[in-house]
Amino acid sequence: MSKKKKDLYFIEQILDYKQYNGQKYYLVKWQGYNLRDCTWEKPEKIPNITQYLCEYQQNVKNLGSNFYQIENDEPPLLEDFIGVPSQQKQTVLQQQQEQIKKLTDQFSQLKQELQQVQKQQEEILQMLLHQEKKVHYSNQQQDSENIQDSISELSQKNTEVKLPNEGGFEYGDQLDKIGQAAQIKQTGIKMYYLLWQKRPNGIIPKNRWVNSEYLQKYDIKSLCYYLFKKLQ
């Protein structure tokens, strides 16, 4: 409450103290006015502030920080004067900021995982493209069919030729699928368990463990496809 030229307002006492954005404010009770007419003033606006602060500190010490509160006569809040956000709004705002931060962290983590998966897919795709440039798949498939036909003809014409029970590309066998993979602990060599298709004579070759070099030599495409499926 400011001074006027004709009317003077006298300070009765300081009732409360708060700080906002580094600025101190004191709740001033004016003589002859109710609590609801109090005003929040900066220190430089209060004359003889040291005297009033001593009385205020003594009241707080003897009666507690709420010594001035009277039912049905509440003083104004600091936010009524300088636009300070209420405690409830501050709590809601803080919760929203924490939620936004949490969602941002989750998004960053998912983005990193997605980038890692995309990188692995690109590496596999590059591997496939590189192999397709070296070997024309269509010709390779045609050659495989021709070899299979030749083996069928030889099997029918020469019954004395016996193939090993264990399957292998070197025997003209066709791969059904890669069943599983394992790594030898002592050497670190990666091994793959191969399941074979039925031979023309009706016999299914025995399954076989082979290393990665064997698959790279005879069927790199099946190896790449198996690794790609494992990454998904």
Backbone bond lengths (Angstrom), bond angles and torsions (degrees), N, CA, C in turn:
res aa  C-N    CA-C-N  psi(-1)  N-CA   C-N-CA  omega(-1)  CA-C   N-CA-C  phi
1 M - - - 1.457 - - 1.515 108.09 -
2 S 1.302 116.37 119.98 1.453 120.76 -173.86 1.533 111.31 -87.15
3 K 1.342 114.11 161.97 1.464 120.27 177.01 1.532 109.79 -77.79
4 K 1.323 115.66 149.29 1.452 121.44 173.63 1.532 108.81 -117.11
5 K 1.308 115.78 164.39 1.469 118.91 -177.14 1.533 111.49 -66.23
6 K 1.332 116.11 -40.97 1.468 118.61 -176.45 1.522 111.77 -90.99
7 D 1.331 117.75 -39.07 1.457 122.00 -175.65 1.523 109.47 -108.39
8 L 1.339 115.51 136.83 1.451 121.35 176.53 1.518 109.29 -112.32
9 Y 1.350 116.42 140.62 1.455 121.65 177.14 1.517 107.52 -112.32
10 F 1.334 115.25 132.65 1.449 120.27 -175.57 1.520 110.24 -108.40
11 I 1.302 115.07 138.31 1.467 120.50 179.23 1.521 108.95 -74.78
12 E 1.348 113.44 132.86 1.467 118.67 176.61 1.528 109.84 -92.94
13 Q 1.333 116.17 -48.97 1.457 120.54 177.84 1.525 110.19 -170.61
14 I 1.314 114.48 166.53 1.473 121.22 172.64 1.522 107.88 -96.19
15 L 1.340 115.93 130.47 1.460 121.04 -174.10 1.535 113.97 -104.46
16 D 1.325 117.06 -27.20 1.469 118.39 -173.64 1.527 109.52 -156.89
17 Y 1.335 114.48 167.02 1.458 120.98 -178.14 1.521 109.26 -143.81
18 K 1.329 116.16 135.51 1.461 120.91 175.56 1.522 108.47 -144.33
19 Q 1.340 114.94 161.63 1.453 121.24 178.55 1.516 108.65 -132.02
20 Y 1.338 115.89 133.14 1.461 121.09 -179.41 1.519 109.22 -139.57
21 N 1.349 115.42 124.49 1.476 121.71 -179.31 1.523 112.15 53.72
22 G 1.349 115.70 40.23 1.453 120.31 177.36 1.522 114.90 79.41
23 Q 1.329 117.70 1.05 1.466 121.53 -179.26 1.535 109.83 -107.43
24 K 1.330 117.09 132.06 1.457 122.13 178.63 1.527 109.60 -86.01
25 Y 1.339 114.43 144.03 1.460 121.72 175.85 1.527 108.39 -135.38
26 Y 1.347 115.48 141.44 1.471 121.67 178.92 1.528 108.77 -122.45
27 L 1.336 115.15 136.93 1.458 121.50 178.51 1.528 108.68 -85.21
28 V 1.316 116.18 112.81 1.471 121.99 -173.90 1.530 110.42 -100.23
29 K 1.343 115.94 126.63 1.470 122.93 173.36 1.530 107.72 -95.39
30 W 1.342 114.91 126.53 1.464 120.74 -177.32 1.522 110.43 -98.65
31 Q 1.303 115.95 141.42 1.468 121.31 -179.08 1.523 110.63 -61.99
32 G 1.349 113.97 131.29 1.455 119.89 177.48 1.511 115.01 84.24
33 Y 1.339 118.00 5.08 1.462 121.15 -178.45 1.533 110.16 -125.04
34 N 1.341 115.05 154.46 1.468 121.00 179.59 1.527 110.84 -74.82
35 L 1.333 113.61 171.88 1.466 118.52 179.77 1.521 112.03 -62.71
36 R 1.321 116.74 -34.57 1.462 118.96 -178.19 1.528 112.42 -67.02
37 D 1.319 115.93 -12.88 1.462 120.13 177.33 1.527 112.64 -94.82
38 C 1.332 117.34 4.12 1.466 120.01 177.02 1.527 110.57 -64.16
39 T 1.307 115.04 159.29 1.465 119.97 177.12 1.521 109.47 -132.85
40 W 1.332 114.46 153.10 1.469 120.88 175.59 1.526 107.80 -94.18
41 E 1.325 115.48 122.38 1.449 121.14 -175.23 1.529 111.06 -123.21
42 K 1.342 114.96 149.67 1.457 120.18 173.37 1.531 109.36 -76.61
43 P 1.337 118.30 156.13 1.467 120.43 -176.95 1.523 113.65 -55.86
44 E 1.337 116.38 -38.04 1.457 118.96 -176.77 1.526 112.79 -69.81
45 K 1.323 117.84 -12.25 1.466 121.51 179.26 1.532 112.27 -91.77
46 I 1.343 116.60 -4.03 1.462 120.54 -176.12 1.529 109.11 -109.87
47 P 1.351 118.65 114.07 1.469 120.68 176.69 1.523 110.93 -73.52
48 N 1.321 116.17 148.29 1.471 121.41 179.73 1.533 111.36 53.20
49 I 1.303 116.53 42.69 1.466 120.85 -173.57 1.525 111.73 -64.06
50 T 1.321 117.51 -30.30 1.457 120.51 -178.61 1.524 110.70 -60.59
51 Q 1.340 117.37 -42.39 1.467 121.91 179.78 1.525 110.78 -62.53
52 Y 1.335 115.79 -45.09 1.463 119.48 -177.96 1.532 111.37 -69.48
53 L 1.323 116.57 -34.31 1.464 119.50 178.59 1.517 111.21 -67.08
54 C 1.313 117.69 -37.36 1.475 120.45 177.70 1.525 110.26 -62.48
55 E 1.368 116.75 -43.65 1.458 119.90 177.89 1.530 110.97 -64.10
56 Y 1.340 116.18 -40.40 1.474 120.73 179.67 1.530 110.88 -62.82
57 Q 1.307 118.12 -47.41 1.465 122.01 179.56 1.525 111.80 -62.66
58 Q 1.329 116.82 -36.16 1.458 120.24 178.01 1.525 110.83 -68.15
59 N 1.324 117.75 -40.20 1.465 121.65 177.65 1.524 111.40 -63.38
60 V 1.356 115.40 -43.11 1.467 119.53 178.54 1.517 110.40 -62.93
61 K 1.315 115.86 -40.38 1.465 120.27 -178.86 1.528 111.52 -66.33
62 N 1.337 116.76 -40.87 1.466 120.86 -175.97 1.534 112.83 -84.64
63 L 1.349 116.80 -37.83 1.471 120.50 -169.64 1.534 113.94 -116.40
64 G 1.323 117.33 -10.57 1.458 120.28 -177.23 1.517 111.43 96.12
65 S 1.341 115.50 166.42 1.467 120.36 -173.96 1.528 112.93 -68.76
66 N 1.345 117.99 -17.75 1.469 121.52 -178.54 1.526 111.57 -103.30
67 F 1.298 116.98 28.65 1.466 121.09 -174.29 1.519 112.93 -61.96
68 Y 1.329 117.79 -25.62 1.465 121.10 -172.81 1.522 113.24 -93.88
69 Q 1.309 119.11 -10.28 1.460 121.61 -172.52 1.533 110.71 -72.06
70 I 1.330 115.07 131.07 1.461 122.52 179.67 1.519 107.95 -129.35
71 E 1.328 117.19 138.36 1.462 121.49 -179.14 1.524 110.19 -61.70
72 N 1.337 115.08 138.92 1.466 123.32 179.45 1.534 112.98 65.15
73 D 1.314 117.26 12.51 1.471 119.75 176.42 1.528 108.33 -145.25
74 E 1.328 115.08 70.91 1.456 120.76 -175.85 1.517 110.39 -91.21
75 P 1.326 118.22 140.08 1.469 121.03 177.58 1.526 110.52 -74.83
76 P 1.322 117.54 161.42 1.469 120.19 179.29 1.528 110.86 -69.07
77 L 1.319 114.95 156.34 1.453 121.34 177.08 1.527 110.41 -87.11
78 L 1.304 115.34 156.85 1.462 119.61 179.98 1.524 111.36 -60.29
79 E 1.356 116.78 -35.81 1.456 119.74 -179.05 1.516 112.91 -66.13
80 D 1.355 116.83 -20.42 1.459 119.85 176.23 1.523 111.52 -69.26
81 F 1.351 116.58 -17.36 1.459 120.79 -176.55 1.535 112.56 -104.03
82 I 1.331 117.16 -39.94 1.473 118.62 -171.61 1.526 113.17 -125.17
83 G 1.312 117.07 10.52 1.458 119.63 175.16 1.509 114.61 72.34
84 V 1.319 117.88 33.76 1.463 121.34 176.70 1.531 108.78 -72.76
85 P 1.345 119.89 131.72 1.469 120.39 177.10 1.523 111.03 -63.37
86 S 1.334 116.17 140.79 1.459 120.55 -179.52 1.522 110.56 -65.61
87 Q 1.335 115.59 162.73 1.464 120.56 -178.79 1.517 111.04 -62.15
88 Q 1.342 115.77 -37.27 1.465 119.45 -179.88 1.523 110.69 -65.60
89 K 1.357 116.26 -42.88 1.463 119.55 178.64 1.517 111.00 -65.51
90 Q 1.335 116.00 -37.92 1.465 119.42 178.46 1.519 110.65 -62.98
91 T 1.355 116.61 -40.86 1.466 120.37 179.64 1.523 110.98 -64.64
92 V 1.344 116.51 -44.67 1.470 120.59 179.41 1.524 110.37 -63.07
93 L 1.346 115.99 -42.85 1.460 120.09 179.59 1.521 111.51 -63.29
94 Q 1.337 115.97 -41.08 1.461 120.06 178.99 1.522 111.12 -64.41
95 Q 1.338 116.81 -40.64 1.463 120.52 178.49 1.527 110.83 -64.36
96 Q 1.334 116.16 -40.55 1.469 119.78 178.57 1.524 111.06 -64.22
97 Q 1.338 116.35 -41.53 1.460 120.14 179.27 1.522 111.33 -64.67
98 E 1.345 117.10 -39.56 1.460 120.77 178.15 1.527 110.77 -65.79
99 Q 1.344 116.28 -39.77 1.462 119.95 178.71 1.525 111.40 -65.76
100 I 1.347 115.38 -41.02 1.470 119.51 178.48 1.529 110.29 -63.10
101 K 1.339 116.54 -42.04 1.463 120.81 179.34 1.524 110.57 -63.16
102 K 1.346 115.80 -41.62 1.464 119.94 179.82 1.522 110.91 -63.45
103 L 1.348 116.56 -44.08 1.463 120.64 179.46 1.531 110.71 -66.13
104 T 1.339 115.85 -36.81 1.466 119.42 178.66 1.522 111.05 -64.52
105 D 1.342 116.45 -41.49 1.466 120.48 178.58 1.526 110.93 -64.28
106 Q 1.348 116.31 -42.36 1.468 120.30 178.91 1.528 110.50 -63.69
107 F 1.339 116.60 -40.53 1.463 120.42 179.56 1.530 110.59 -64.14
108 S 1.349 116.06 -41.91 1.462 119.94 179.36 1.526 111.14 -62.62
109 Q 1.334 115.86 -40.55 1.466 119.92 179.98 1.528 110.91 -65.80
110 L 1.351 116.56 -44.43 1.466 120.23 178.45 1.527 111.01 -64.17
111 K 1.331 116.29 -36.28 1.462 120.15 178.96 1.519 111.00 -64.57
112 Q 1.336 116.75 -41.48 1.461 120.68 178.37 1.527 111.10 -64.64
113 E 1.342 116.81 -42.59 1.464 120.18 179.03 1.526 110.53 -63.67
114 L 1.344 116.77 -41.12 1.462 120.56 179.14 1.521 111.10 -63.80
115 Q 1.322 116.57 -42.38 1.472 120.56 178.16 1.521 111.18 -61.78
116 Q 1.336 116.53 -37.96 1.463 120.09 179.65 1.523 110.91 -66.89
117 V 1.344 116.16 -42.70 1.472 119.89 178.30 1.525 110.35 -64.26
118 Q 1.337 117.02 -43.04 1.459 120.40 179.52 1.529 111.25 -62.33
119 K 1.319 116.15 -38.30 1.461 120.04 178.54 1.522 110.79 -63.87
120 Q 1.341 116.93 -43.28 1.464 120.32 178.51 1.521 111.15 -64.26
121 Q 1.336 116.90 -39.86 1.469 119.95 178.70 1.523 111.10 -64.82
122 E 1.337 116.04 -40.04 1.461 119.60 178.70 1.522 111.56 -64.20
123 E 1.327 117.07 -39.19 1.463 120.32 178.70 1.529 110.77 -63.26
124 I 1.331 116.10 -43.49 1.474 119.49 179.19 1.519 110.59 -65.76
125 L 1.347 116.34 -40.52 1.466 119.72 179.08 1.511 110.97 -63.02
126 Q 1.321 117.07 -41.53 1.460 120.43 177.87 1.528 111.42 -62.86
127 M 1.334 115.36 -38.83 1.454 119.59 177.93 1.526 111.06 -62.56
128 L 1.338 116.15 -42.73 1.463 120.40 179.68 1.534 111.34 -65.32
129 L 1.333 115.98 -43.46 1.459 119.82 -179.80 1.526 111.35 -63.83
130 H 1.321 115.22 -38.10 1.459 119.47 179.81 1.525 110.97 -63.77
131 Q 1.322 116.05 -42.07 1.461 119.49 179.70 1.524 111.56 -69.63
132 E 1.333 116.54 -35.17 1.457 119.19 -179.39 1.531 110.99 -69.59
133 K 1.339 116.58 -28.87 1.459 119.03 176.18 1.525 111.80 -70.03
134 K 1.313 116.40 -35.11 1.470 120.44 -177.97 1.524 111.93 -76.85
135 V 1.315 115.28 -37.92 1.472 119.49 -176.44 1.523 108.42 -129.09
136 H 1.293 117.39 123.00 1.460 121.76 176.85 1.521 108.72 -73.08
137 Y 1.321 113.53 117.52 1.471 117.93 -173.94 1.525 111.86 -62.93
138 S 1.326 115.55 -37.67 1.461 117.65 -177.87 1.533 111.08 -62.87
139 N 1.341 116.13 -42.54 1.454 119.51 178.64 1.525 110.99 -66.86
140 Q 1.323 114.57 -39.17 1.464 118.79 179.92 1.529 110.30 -63.29
141 Q 1.332 116.29 -40.92 1.459 119.76 179.34 1.531 111.08 -65.76
142 Q 1.357 114.90 -40.52 1.457 119.03 179.02 1.526 110.77 -65.06
143 D 1.334 116.60 -41.70 1.456 120.51 177.47 1.522 111.04 -62.33
144 S 1.326 116.05 -39.35 1.461 119.85 179.96 1.522 110.83 -64.40
145 E 1.334 115.98 -40.14 1.476 119.57 178.42 1.523 110.65 -66.07
146 N 1.340 116.15 -40.04 1.467 119.62 178.44 1.525 111.37 -63.90
147 I 1.342 115.38 -42.02 1.468 119.36 178.40 1.524 110.35 -63.41
148 Q 1.336 115.65 -41.25 1.475 119.56 -179.85 1.526 110.39 -63.71
149 D 1.329 116.43 -41.37 1.466 119.50 178.56 1.533 110.39 -64.12
150 S 1.340 115.97 -40.91 1.466 120.02 179.93 1.523 110.61 -63.68
151 I 1.323 116.05 -42.05 1.462 119.47 179.67 1.523 110.67 -64.42
152 S 1.340 116.29 -38.15 1.465 119.67 179.10 1.529 110.68 -64.63
153 E 1.351 115.45 -41.45 1.456 119.06 179.52 1.532 110.76 -66.18
154 L 1.327 116.78 -43.77 1.459 119.57 179.41 1.528 111.07 -64.38
155 S 1.306 116.56 -36.63 1.464 120.16 -179.48 1.517 110.47 -65.79
156 Q 1.332 115.70 -37.28 1.462 119.10 -179.57 1.526 111.28 -75.06
157 K 1.362 117.08 -36.97 1.459 120.36 -176.31 1.518 112.19 -79.46
158 N 1.269 118.78 -34.95 1.467 122.25 -174.12 1.523 109.13 -124.27
159 T 1.299 114.90 93.76 1.469 119.79 -177.76 1.518 111.48 -76.66
160 E 1.358 118.14 -10.79 1.455 120.48 -177.93 1.538 111.76 -78.45
161 V 1.361 116.20 -19.76 1.464 119.17 179.47 1.522 108.64 -77.54
162 K 1.320 117.33 121.67 1.471 122.20 -179.44 1.526 109.38 -114.93
163 L 1.323 115.21 129.88 1.461 121.29 177.09 1.523 110.35 -87.46
164 P 1.327 118.58 151.74 1.472 121.06 177.56 1.526 111.02 -60.62
165 N 1.331 115.94 152.36 1.465 120.17 178.38 1.534 111.29 -67.39
166 E 1.328 116.62 -32.16 1.461 121.11 -179.58 1.519 110.04 -79.54
167 G 1.341 117.40 133.90 1.446 121.80 -177.12 1.520 112.49 -72.62
168 G 1.344 115.43 159.32 1.459 120.29 177.74 1.512 110.99 -176.34
169 F 1.323 115.51 146.41 1.459 118.90 176.96 1.521 110.79 -62.54
170 E 1.332 115.58 -33.32 1.456 119.43 -178.43 1.530 112.44 -66.40
171 Y 1.340 116.80 -15.60 1.467 121.17 177.33 1.520 111.66 -99.00
172 G 1.331 116.66 5.10 1.454 120.15 -179.81 1.509 114.14 87.34
173 D 1.326 117.92 7.52 1.466 120.65 -179.81 1.520 110.94 -73.76
174 Q 1.337 115.41 151.20 1.460 122.63 178.96 1.531 109.63 -105.32
175 L 1.333 115.62 134.68 1.465 120.80 -178.71 1.528 110.58 -74.01
176 D 1.322 114.86 131.78 1.465 120.25 173.82 1.528 109.95 -84.80
177 K 1.335 116.54 -54.68 1.470 121.15 176.27 1.526 109.54 -168.10
178 I 1.331 114.02 165.25 1.468 120.93 171.79 1.525 107.42 -91.36
179 G 1.322 116.05 116.87 1.465 119.55 -174.68 1.519 113.53 -74.66
180 Q 1.309 117.25 -47.90 1.460 120.77 -177.80 1.523 109.35 -161.86
181 A 1.323 114.70 171.24 1.461 120.83 179.28 1.522 109.31 -130.36
182 A 1.320 116.21 150.81 1.465 121.69 178.38 1.520 108.26 -149.73
183 Q 1.312 115.78 160.59 1.464 121.20 -178.98 1.528 109.23 -123.87
184 I 1.319 115.33 129.69 1.465 119.67 178.30 1.515 108.73 -72.70
185 K 1.305 115.59 122.94 1.460 121.17 -172.50 1.533 111.88 -64.72
186 Q 1.302 117.51 -40.40 1.463 120.64 -174.82 1.531 111.81 -70.62
187 T 1.340 116.99 -40.78 1.462 120.96 -173.99 1.521 113.57 -104.98
188 G 1.353 116.82 -20.06 1.460 120.46 -177.69 1.520 113.69 79.18
189 I 1.341 118.11 7.88 1.465 121.75 -178.56 1.526 109.14 -74.54
190 K 1.336 117.16 133.89 1.456 122.59 178.12 1.528 109.35 -86.19
191 M 1.346 116.57 128.65 1.462 122.88 -178.39 1.525 109.30 -117.45
192 Y 1.340 115.77 147.47 1.457 121.36 -179.24 1.528 109.49 -127.55
193 Y 1.329 116.87 139.84 1.459 123.12 -177.54 1.527 107.85 -98.01
194 L 1.362 117.28 114.84 1.447 122.53 -173.59 1.530 110.99 -100.92
195 L 1.337 114.49 134.93 1.465 121.79 174.40 1.525 107.63 -111.74
196 W 1.380 116.53 134.89 1.460 120.91 -169.86 1.528 112.13 -107.86
197 Q 1.336 113.86 156.88 1.461 119.83 174.42 1.544 110.21 -79.90
198 K 1.297 114.74 163.97 1.474 120.59 -179.49 1.534 109.46 -68.98
199 R 1.321 115.12 137.46 1.465 120.90 177.81 1.530 110.74 -75.83
200 P 1.333 116.90 163.73 1.470 119.71 179.28 1.536 113.13 -57.40
201 N 1.328 116.99 -27.80 1.464 119.11 -179.83 1.524 112.88 -83.48
202 G 1.347 115.63 5.05 1.456 119.38 176.25 1.517 114.51 91.65
203 I 1.326 119.06 -5.51 1.472 122.94 -177.91 1.536 109.01 -90.65
204 I 1.335 115.28 134.17 1.468 120.50 175.30 1.523 108.10 -93.63
205 P 1.330 118.29 118.98 1.474 120.00 -179.54 1.532 111.50 -61.66
206 K 1.330 113.86 154.04 1.459 118.83 177.49 1.532 109.99 -69.13
207 N 1.346 113.69 145.40 1.471 119.31 177.34 1.523 110.12 -63.17
208 R 1.326 114.64 160.29 1.467 117.40 -170.91 1.528 111.30 -150.35
209 W 1.336 116.51 138.60 1.467 122.87 172.81 1.534 108.57 -88.97
210 V 1.351 116.17 129.74 1.458 120.62 177.56 1.530 108.47 -134.86
211 N 1.341 116.64 161.03 1.468 119.55 177.45 1.528 109.73 -89.30
212 S 1.338 114.94 173.48 1.460 120.48 -175.87 1.529 111.73 -66.37
213 E 1.330 118.22 -31.08 1.461 120.72 -179.94 1.532 110.98 -64.33
214 Y 1.333 115.15 -35.91 1.461 119.90 178.99 1.539 110.12 -63.47
215 L 1.344 115.68 -45.12 1.464 119.52 -179.76 1.527 111.27 -68.40
216 Q 1.319 116.98 -37.72 1.466 119.91 178.46 1.525 111.25 -63.71
217 K 1.315 115.97 -31.02 1.455 119.97 -179.17 1.525 111.75 -75.96
218 Y 1.357 116.87 -42.02 1.459 120.33 -171.66 1.536 114.59 -102.64
219 D 1.325 118.10 -33.04 1.478 119.29 -173.98 1.526 109.47 -152.41
220 I 1.333 117.74 69.31 1.459 122.46 -178.21 1.523 111.50 -64.90
221 K 1.332 117.37 -31.26 1.454 120.57 -177.38 1.528 111.21 -65.67
222 S 1.324 117.23 -43.30 1.470 120.23 178.55 1.520 110.69 -63.80
223 L 1.328 117.02 -37.33 1.461 120.99 178.25 1.523 110.88 -64.20
224 C 1.328 116.53 -46.40 1.468 120.19 179.92 1.527 110.85 -64.00
225 Y 1.331 116.88 -40.26 1.457 120.10 179.95 1.527 110.59 -64.48
226 Y 1.339 117.08 -41.20 1.467 120.63 177.56 1.516 112.13 -61.47
227 L 1.333 116.99 -44.91 1.473 120.30 179.70 1.512 111.10 -65.85
228 F 1.339 116.93 -38.31 1.461 120.70 179.13 1.510 111.35 -62.80
229 K 1.347 117.60 -43.20 1.478 121.26 179.44 1.510 111.06 -63.93
230 K 1.329 117.78 -34.76 1.466 121.06 179.91 1.529 112.09 -67.96
231 L 1.325 116.87 -28.69 1.460 120.46 -179.13 1.510 112.52 -78.08
232 Q 1.319 117.82 -20.04 1.477 120.16 -177.76 1.530 110.62 -77.01
